[in-house]
Amino acid sequence: MPRIAFFLALFLLIAGPAGARTVTDATGRVQTIPDSVERVICSGSGCLRLLTYLQAQGLAVAVDDIEAKANRFDARPYALANPQFKAMPIFGQFRGQDNPELILTLEPQPQVIFKTFATMGHDPVELQAKTGLPVIVLDAGDLGAARESFYASLRLMGVVVGRHERAEQLIAYFDALIADLAARTAGIQDRPSAYLGGVAYKGPHGFQSTEPGYPPFAFVGARNLAHEQGGAARDVSTTSVAKEQIVVWDPDYLFLDLSTLQMGKEAGGLHELRTDPAYATLTAVRERRVFGVLPYNWYAQNYESILANAYFVGKTLYPDRFVDIDPAAKADEIYAFIVGRPVFGAMNEAFGNMAYTRIPVR
């Protein structure tokens, strides 16, 4: 090979093909992608949610099968705001169970595959080898200790699909709401105790299922008894508390994650509160301080519902600090900005209009 041709080939190998650029994903893998990415698919729990947050859902050429499933209950605002997802081509099963053969038959072909929760489902390296497409792994993070990971994923996806300005708008919005919640509840000395029951984790659970680190409680400084008195359980996302322990704690306020309603009328947290003699002894039950909150842990975390719930919890526990807040209207304001549509009413109706209201249990 002539010397000039050799160095030209070497340059192209290092620089990548014309019209390409490189990005580094959450696993540290360097990926070569087109300068302009206009067609993608999103694999894994919550991945399509992030694309929707960036107002780039129109770039998706296919979806996983959870989007096509009919369900009386649905607590995913991004999906409610985009009913067109139900009619789109399917590239695999939910939770990252991708089908490379289906992906290769898609028309048009995606240019990039985004993937969350990469240790679940199809291995991203193997998926990339089978499809020949760059697989960019994202760390879903959360709004707590892993907030920066969540923000980094928004920024990375935003860079890939040309929505970096929208990513920064989202991050500023999340930070502003969290700061507002902290400011409203600062300096409160006498804080009532609270317990959240019925938390979902890979499916619905009863009233003993709770979350010691429940973000809406954390954002308004609520006394989450499962965190304060949970010992080692404080470091896990979800846990089950013995019914006898809930009775001993006797929380001032009870909140019910409405995902528990999926268990049916004869089961779940609401049924237990209404029929179990042990729960009848709780002060919050006797004094009608039981309230419904929207599910947020639904195909990974719905960050917008976390924030909406936080405003309702704050209004319930410290009404004088939230006089100007109508929780339902605030929820729709949050949903409209983050997913593009005010979907509180539709979601609340699916859960029996029990969100952000007192729930009669006796």
KANORNOR-V140890 format. One record per backbone hydrogen bond with DSSP energy under -0.5 kcal/mol. CO is the residue of the C=O (numbers start at 1). NH is the residue of the N-H. E is the energy in kcal/mol with one decimal. If there is no record, write none. Layout:
co=CO nh=NH e=E
co=CO nh=NH e=E
This chain:
co=2 nh=6 e=-2.4
co=3 nh=7 e=-2.1
co=4 nh=8 e=-2.1
co=5 nh=9 e=-2.4
co=6 nh=10 e=-2.2
co=7 nh=11 e=-2.3
co=8 nh=12 e=-2.3
co=9 nh=13 e=-2.0
co=10 nh=14 e=-1.9
co=11 nh=15 e=-3.3
co=12 nh=16 e=-2.0
co=17 nh=20 e=-1.0
co=19 nh=35 e=-2.9
co=21 nh=33 e=-3.0
co=23 nh=25 e=-0.5
co=23 nh=31 e=-3.6
co=25 nh=28 e=-2.0
co=29 nh=25 e=-2.5
co=29 nh=31 e=-0.5
co=31 nh=23 e=-2.3
co=31 nh=33 e=-0.6
co=33 nh=21 e=-2.7
co=35 nh=37 e=-0.5
co=36 nh=38 e=-0.6
co=39 nh=111 e=-3.3
co=39 nh=112 e=-1.1
co=40 nh=61 e=-2.2
co=40 nh=62 e=-0.5
co=41 nh=43 e=-0.5
co=41 nh=114 e=-2.6
co=43 nh=116 e=-2.2
co=44 nh=47 e=-1.9
co=46 nh=50 e=-1.5
co=47 nh=51 e=-1.5
co=48 nh=52 e=-2.1
co=49 nh=53 e=-2.5
co=50 nh=54 e=-1.5
co=51 nh=56 e=-2.4
co=52 nh=55 e=-2.2
co=56 nh=59 e=-2.2
co=57 nh=60 e=-1.4
co=59 nh=40 e=-2.2
co=63 nh=91 e=-2.0
co=63 nh=92 e=-0.5
co=64 nh=67 e=-1.6
co=65 nh=68 e=-0.8
co=65 nh=69 e=-0.7
co=66 nh=69 e=-0.6
co=75 nh=77 e=-0.8
co=76 nh=79 e=-0.8
co=76 nh=80 e=-2.2
co=77 nh=81 e=-2.3
co=79 nh=82 e=-1.0
co=82 nh=85 e=-2.1
co=83 nh=86 e=-1.4
co=84 nh=87 e=-1.4
co=85 nh=88 e=-1.4
co=89 nh=63 e=-2.7
co=91 nh=99 e=-1.8
co=92 nh=65 e=-2.0
co=93 nh=97 e=-0.8
co=94 nh=97 e=-0.7
co=96 nh=98 e=-2.1
co=96 nh=122 e=-3.2
co=97 nh=93 e=-2.9
co=98 nh=100 e=-0.6
co=99 nh=103 e=-2.3
co=100 nh=104 e=-2.2
co=101 nh=105 e=-0.8
co=102 nh=105 e=-0.9
co=102 nh=106 e=-0.6
co=103 nh=106 e=-1.1
co=111 nh=134 e=-0.6
co=112 nh=41 e=-1.4
co=112 nh=114 e=-0.5
co=113 nh=136 e=-3.1
co=114 nh=43 e=-3.0
co=115 nh=138 e=-3.0
co=117 nh=120 e=-2.2
co=123 nh=127 e=-2.8
co=124 nh=128 e=-2.2
co=125 nh=129 e=-2.0
co=126 nh=130 e=-2.2
co=127 nh=131 e=-1.9
co=128 nh=132 e=-2.4
co=134 nh=113 e=-2.6
co=134 nh=136 e=-0.6
co=135 nh=137 e=-0.7
co=136 nh=115 e=-2.3
co=137 nh=26 e=-2.6
co=138 nh=117 e=-0.6
co=138 nh=140 e=-0.8
co=144 nh=147 e=-1.6
co=146 nh=142 e=-1.0
co=146 nh=150 e=-1.7
co=147 nh=151 e=-2.7
co=148 nh=152 e=-2.4
co=149 nh=153 e=-1.9
co=150 nh=154 e=-2.1
co=151 nh=155 e=-2.5
co=152 nh=156 e=-2.6
co=153 nh=157 e=-2.8
co=154 nh=158 e=-2.4
co=155 nh=159 e=-2.4
co=156 nh=160 e=-2.3
co=157 nh=161 e=-2.4
co=158 nh=162 e=-0.6
co=158 nh=163 e=-3.4
co=158 nh=164 e=-0.6
co=159 nh=162 e=-0.6
co=160 nh=37 e=-0.5
co=163 nh=167 e=-2.0
co=164 nh=168 e=-1.8
co=165 nh=169 e=-2.0
co=166 nh=170 e=-2.5
co=167 nh=171 e=-2.3
co=168 nh=172 e=-2.3
co=169 nh=173 e=-2.1
co=170 nh=174 e=-2.9
co=171 nh=175 e=-2.4
co=172 nh=176 e=-2.2
co=173 nh=177 e=-2.3
co=174 nh=178 e=-2.4
co=175 nh=179 e=-2.3
co=176 nh=180 e=-2.2
co=177 nh=181 e=-2.4
co=178 nh=182 e=-2.0
co=179 nh=183 e=-2.4
co=180 nh=184 e=-2.4
co=181 nh=185 e=-1.3
co=183 nh=186 e=-0.9
co=185 nh=188 e=-0.9
co=189 nh=191 e=-1.0
co=192 nh=223 e=-1.2
co=193 nh=253 e=-1.6
co=194 nh=225 e=-2.1
co=195 nh=255 e=-2.7
co=197 nh=257 e=-3.0
co=203 nh=201 e=-2.4
co=205 nh=269 e=-0.6
co=206 nh=198 e=-1.0
co=206 nh=209 e=-1.6
co=208 nh=210 e=-0.5
co=208 nh=241 e=-2.6
co=209 nh=198 e=-0.7
co=209 nh=199 e=-2.0
co=210 nh=239 e=-2.2
co=211 nh=214 e=-1.9
co=214 nh=217 e=-0.7
co=214 nh=218 e=-2.0
co=215 nh=219 e=-3.0
co=216 nh=220 e=-1.0
co=217 nh=222 e=-2.6
co=218 nh=221 e=-1.0
co=222 nh=224 e=-1.5
co=223 nh=194 e=-2.8
co=223 nh=225 e=-0.9
co=224 nh=227 e=-1.4
co=224 nh=228 e=-2.8
co=225 nh=229 e=-2.4
co=227 nh=230 e=-0.5
co=230 nh=233 e=-2.1
co=231 nh=234 e=-1.8
co=232 nh=235 e=-1.8
co=233 nh=236 e=-1.7
co=239 nh=210 e=-3.0
co=242 nh=245 e=-0.6
co=242 nh=246 e=-1.8
co=243 nh=247 e=-1.9
co=244 nh=248 e=-2.0
co=245 nh=249 e=-2.7
co=246 nh=250 e=-2.4
co=251 nh=284 e=-0.7
co=253 nh=195 e=-1.6
co=254 nh=291 e=-2.3
co=255 nh=197 e=-2.8
co=255 nh=257 e=-0.6
co=256 nh=258 e=-0.6
co=256 nh=293 e=-2.4
co=257 nh=260 e=-1.9
co=258 nh=261 e=-1.7
co=259 nh=262 e=-1.7
co=260 nh=263 e=-1.8
co=261 nh=264 e=-1.8
co=264 nh=267 e=-1.3
co=267 nh=271 e=-0.6
co=268 nh=272 e=-2.2
co=269 nh=273 e=-2.3
co=270 nh=274 e=-1.8
co=271 nh=275 e=-1.4
co=272 nh=276 e=-2.7
co=275 nh=277 e=-0.5
co=276 nh=280 e=-1.2
co=277 nh=281 e=-0.6
co=278 nh=281 e=-1.1
co=279 nh=282 e=-1.5
co=282 nh=286 e=-2.4
co=283 nh=287 e=-2.6
co=284 nh=289 e=-3.6
co=285 nh=288 e=-1.1
co=289 nh=254 e=-2.4
co=290 nh=359 e=-3.1
co=291 nh=256 e=-3.0
co=292 nh=356 e=-2.6
co=293 nh=258 e=-2.3
co=296 nh=298 e=-1.6
co=296 nh=302 e=-2.3
co=300 nh=298 e=-1.6
co=301 nh=303 e=-1.0
co=302 nh=305 e=-0.7
co=302 nh=306 e=-1.6
co=303 nh=307 e=-1.7
co=304 nh=308 e=-2.1
co=305 nh=309 e=-2.8
co=306 nh=310 e=-1.8
co=307 nh=311 e=-1.6
co=308 nh=312 e=-1.6
co=309 nh=313 e=-3.0
co=310 nh=314 e=-2.6
co=311 nh=315 e=-2.3
co=312 nh=316 e=-2.3
co=313 nh=317 e=-2.7
co=314 nh=318 e=-2.8
co=318 nh=321 e=-2.0
co=318 nh=322 e=-0.6
co=319 nh=322 e=-1.0
co=322 nh=325 e=-1.8
co=324 nh=326 e=-0.5
co=325 nh=327 e=-0.7
co=326 nh=330 e=-2.9
co=327 nh=331 e=-2.5
co=328 nh=332 e=-2.1
co=329 nh=333 e=-2.0
co=330 nh=334 e=-2.3
co=331 nh=335 e=-3.0
co=332 nh=336 e=-2.7
co=333 nh=337 e=-1.7
co=334 nh=338 e=-2.4
co=335 nh=339 e=-2.7
co=335 nh=340 e=-1.0
co=335 nh=341 e=-0.8
co=336 nh=340 e=-0.6
co=341 nh=343 e=-1.0
co=343 nh=347 e=-2.2
co=344 nh=348 e=-3.1
co=345 nh=349 e=-2.3
co=346 nh=350 e=-1.5
co=347 nh=351 e=-1.0
co=348 nh=351 e=-0.6
co=348 nh=353 e=-2.9
co=348 nh=354 e=-0.5
co=349 nh=352 e=-1.5
co=351 nh=354 e=-1.0
co=354 nh=292 e=-0.5
co=354 nh=357 e=-0.8
co=357 nh=292 e=-1.9
co=358 nh=360 e=-0.6
